[in-house]
Amino acid sequence: MYFVYMLRCRDGSFYTGIAADIEKRLRQHASGGAACAKYTRSHLPVELAYQEQTEDWPAALRREAAIKRMSRAQKL
């Protein structure tokens, strides 16, 4: 089981990612350390804006790609 998630960052932007353990991944993003994404190191996530569970890694990759193609208005 995998999660696709979207974080709202301090500057109002969104970050979309995939995680098997979403709680652990959110802690990594919040820490700002080497384990977090380069994007969230400089944009500092504020809150989890969205999450959904997928069956497997390929399904999570497809859903992440679909979300990233959405416009900002669609994400809001």
N, C-alpha and C positions, 0 to 999 in steps of 0.2 A: 504494500500500500504506500502511495506517495501523495504528497500534497502540493498543489500549485497555490501560491500565495502572492498577494500584492501588498506592498508596504507604502504608506503615505509618508513622504519625507518632510523634513522641516521646511524646505523651500517650496512645498506644495507639489513636487514631482512624485511620480510613482516608480517603484522598483518591483519587478515581477520575477519570481524564482520558483524553484522546486526543492522539496526536502522530504526525506523519509521520516525524520523526526523534527516536526515543525517547531516544537518548544525549544529544542536545542539550537536550531537554526536561528530563531528569533533572538536568543541570548547572544549568539555569535554576532549577529548584525548590531545589536545594541552595544556590544563591547567595543566595537570599532577596531578590534585587533586584526591580526594577520588572517584569521579564519573567516572574517566577514568579506563580503564582496567589495571590490575596489569602489564601485559606485556608492555604496552605502557608507563607506569610510568618509567620503567627502560630502555626502548629502544627509547624513544622520537620520535614520528612520524614526518616526514619531509614533506611528501606530500601525497595527495590522488592519488593512482596509478590506481585505477579502481573502478567503481561503476556500478551497474545494478539494475533496479527496478523489483520487483516481485509482484505477485498478492496478496499473503497472507503470514502469518508467517510460515506455514509448507513448502511452496515453498522456502522461504528464508533460512530456516534451511537446506533443502536438497541442495540448491545451495552452501551455506557456506561450508557444509561438502565436497562437490565435489571439491571446490576450495582448501580446506585444504589438500586434498589428492593429489593434483597436485605437480609435482616436481618443484623445483626452476626454471629450464629452461622453463617449461611450463608457469609459472607465469610471467616470464620476457617477 
